[in-house]
Amino acid sequence: MDQDDRREWRSRMQSSRSTLSLLCVAPTVSLANDVAKALYRLTPDSAEAQEAAAEAAFQKLVWQLRKELGSPQLDS
């Protein structure tokens, strides 16, 4: 990923985080911030543990978003 790609990625992520801040409850916003921090720390040389932590943070965010939106997938 070159610098232009990184700037675009950061811009999109910030826009998404702003949207979540406006529309979602505090725990969801906090989880989105956790995902952003975890992704920001990743590099092509990141250890598997860092990658797993980022993936886990993302999965927690998705679960929280589904919960907040009342997803029927949580009932199964």
HELIX and SHEET records of a PDB file:
HELIX    1   1 GLN A    3  LEU A   23  1                                  21    
HELIX    2   2 ALA A   26  ARG A   41  1                                  16    
HELIX    3   3 GLU A   48  LEU A   69  1                                  22    
HELIX    4   4 PRO A   72  ASP A   75  5                                   4    
END                                                                             
